[in-house]
Amino acid sequence: MAREIVKPLWTLFSAIFLIYLVNGAAQPQVPCYFIFGDSLSDSGNNNGLFTVAKANFRPYGIDFPRGPTGRFSNGRNLVDAVAELLGLGSYIPPFATARGKEILKGVNYASGSAGIRNETGRQVTLYNFGARKIVLFGLGAIGSAPSEVAACGTKGSSCVAYINSAVQIFNGRLKSLVQELNSNLRNAKFIYIDYYGIGSSYALSRGSLITNVSCCGVKDGLNTCIPFQIPCRNRTRFMFWDGIHPTEATNVFIAARAYKAEFLTDAFPYDIHSLAQLS
């Protein structure tokens, strides 16, 4: 089981990097917004790649204005919702299609099934290239995702708890890393968002929320929606869109708490709104 959860821990690590390049800010609150992550943040980078990790077909994007774009959700993903809260006039384009001056406002480099390893030194590398305001989202409750609940089968809740325990260990170390980087890197402003805690709070706050079943039917082994199948009608009642990716409603809730923390545990040492206001 330990080996089985290593890849999800890397694959589902989702990070947002806000790079503040000029002094002061009016509206929008930041001049540019660069995104690195996996399928939780992908907005179309995988569409042209030779991979099964794609979401450029219905029912993906069923609630998105432009239909299926490669976002692994029924509508907006997490970074879209954050972009709106930051007052940006449009969503950040994926690297695959970003062109011209729009690159100066930000690029989304997230790619479905992307991983992260300690040897990449990603955070420090970005710092060396000038990034000073960096947001790191922790892992969600992977063990509670429909795909993992199904995979646990007869092992049931003990299996789910085991996976989520590993997630919390990872998140604890990630939070410690944020503190370490802020202490050791001059003018660094890293923050940690408790995706696990915020997501769990969302599940508890909505008594009728369906958390263990996906809104769309999924393909065995892939956990992505079966192409062109009709999904559930009331998508706000579901926490997960497919076997592992949240619905738009979940993304919007988590983004709101990441942007403006409701509890002290939501963000460390402060939330995205506070980070954006810093010079």
N, C-alpha and C positions, 0 to 999 in steps of 0.2 A: 504493500500500500504506500510506503514512503516514497518509492520510486514513481508511483503513479501520480502523485500530487506535485512532483517537482516541475514538470512541464507546465501544468496549469498555473503554478505560482509565477513562472516567468512569463507565460503567454498572457495572463490576465493583468499583469502589472500595467497600470495606465498612468501616464504622466502628462502633465500640462506644463509648458514652460512659457512664462510671460517675460519677454525681454524688453526692458524699458530703455530706449536708446537716446531719449532727449530729456532735458530738464523740464519739469512742470507738465501738467496735463489738463486739458479742458475736456470737452466731449468729443470723441470717446475718452474713457478714463485711461487708456493706454494707447500709444501710437502704433504698436504692433503686437502680434500674438502668434507665437510659434508653438506647434503641437507635436509631441512625440508620444507614441503609444502603440496599441494593438487594435483589435477589432472594436473595442469599446469606443474608440475615437476615430477610426477610419471613416473617411468621407468619400472614398472612391479610388484610393491608390491601388487597390487590388483588382480593379476592373479589367485592366489590360495584362495582368500577370498570369502566368501558367500556374494556377493554384485552385484548389477546391474551396478555399476560403473566400467566397464571393457573396455579395448581397445586392447585385444589380438586377434583380428580377422580382416580380411580384410574388408574394405579398409584401416584401420589404418596401418601405417607403409609401405604404398605402395612405398614411396620414401626412406625408411630406408634400409640400406644394409642387415640387418637380418630379414626384413619383420616386421610383427606385434609383438611387444615385450611387449605391455602394455602401450606404450606411447600414449597419447591422441593427436595425430597429424599425419600428413601424413609422417613426417620424424623426424628430430631432435626436441626436445623440448628446452625450454629456457636454462635449466641448462646444457644440452649437448653443446649448442653453447658457453656458458660461459667457460665450461671445455676446449674446443678447444682454446679459446682465452688466457686462462691461461697456455697453453702449456702442458697440461696433455696428457700423451700418450694414454689414453683410457677413455671412459665414466665411470662415477662412478656407480658401481653396486648397484642394489636395495637391501635393507635389506633382502628381501626374499631369495636371492641367494648368497649374499656376503659370502665368505669363506676365511679362512686362512689369509695370510699376506696382501691380497688385502684390508682387512678391515682397515689396518693402513694408507692406502692412501685415505680413505674416504668411506662413505656409504650414499646411497640415501634412506632416511626414508619417502619420500613423498608418500602420499596415496590419491587416488581419493576420493572426498567427505569428506576429513578431514576438521575439523573446528578448530577455535581458539577462546578462550575466555580469558578475562582479568585475571580471577582467576588462569589460568595455570601458569602464571609467566614464560613463556617459555624463554624469552631472558635472564632474570636474572639467571635462573637455569643453562643455558649454560655457562654463565659467571662464575658462581660458580664452574663449572666443568673444567674451564681453557680456555674457548673460549675468545679470545680477538679481533679478527677481524670478524665482523659480518655484513652481508649485508641484508637489509630488502627491499624487493620490495613492492611498494605500489600497490593498486588495479588498474585495468584497467577500461576503460569506460564500465562497466557492462551493463548499460542501452542501449548501442549501439550494443550489441551482438545480432546476429540473433534471438536467443531464446527469449530475452527480447523485441525486436522489434515486434516479432510475438505475444507475450503475451500482449503487450500494445494494440494491435489491433486498435480499433476505437479511443482510447485515444491519439494515435499518438505521435507526438514530445513532447508534454507536459509531457507525462508519461516517455519517455526516459530521458528528461531533469531532471525530479524529481529524478530518480534513480541515474543519474550521479552527481547530486548535492550532494546527500548523500555520494557518493563515494569520492568526493572531500573534504568533511568535515572529513571523516575518514582519508584520506591521510594527511590532514593538521595536524591532531592530532598525526598521526604516525611519521611525520617529527619532531614534537615537542618532541615526546618521544625519538627519536634518540639524539636530543640535550641534553635532560635531562639525559639520560643514560651516555653520554660521559662526562657530567659535574660531575656526582655523583659516577661513578665507576672508580676506579684507573686503568689506562692504557687501558681503554676500547676504542675501535675504531669501533663504529657503523657507518654505512652509510645508507642513504635512496636513493632509486632509484625511479624516477618519471615515473613509468610504464604508468600511465595515459597520461602524457604529451608526452612521447616518442611515444606511440601508436597512439595518435592523430596526431602527426607530420608525422608519417608514412602514415597515411590515406590521409593527405593533400599533401604530397610530390609525391604521385602516383595518377595522375589525373584519370587513368582508373581503379584504385583499386576498387573491389567490396567489400563493407563493411557490407551490410545488409542482405546478403544471404550466407548460408554455402556452401562449396565446395561439401560436400557429403550430400545425403539425410538423414534426421534424423528421429528417432523414436519419435512419439508423447509423450510428457511428460518427456522424458529422455534426449533429446538433444544430444544423441550420434548417430554415423552413423548407418544406417541400414546395418546389416551384409551382406557382399559380394556384395553390390551394387556398380556399377561403378561410381566413383566420377567424378568431372569436370576434363577436360584434362589440361588446363593451370592453374595449382594450384598457380603460382606466382601472378596471378591476383586477388586472393581472400585473404582477411585479415583473415577470419575465416574458419577453416577446418570443424568443425561441429557446433552445435548450440551455443557453448560457448568457444571452444578452438581454439587458433590461428593456422594458417598454419606454416609450417617450415620457409617459407620466412619471416613471421612476427616475429617469434621467433629469427631468425638470426639478423634481423634489430634491435630489442629491445636489444638483448644481446650486439651488437656492441656499441650501444650508452651507455649502462650501464657500459661497460668495459672502454670505452674511450669517455667521455662526449663531445658532440658537442656544447652544450650550458650549461651555468652555472646552469640552472634549471634542467638539466638531473639527477644530483646527488648531494647529500648534506651529509657532507661538501666536499666530493671529490668522484671520481669514483673508480671502482673496480681496475683498473690498478694502480692508486696511492696507494690504500689500500694495494695491494699486495707488493709494494715496501717498505712499512714501516717496520721498525724493531720492 
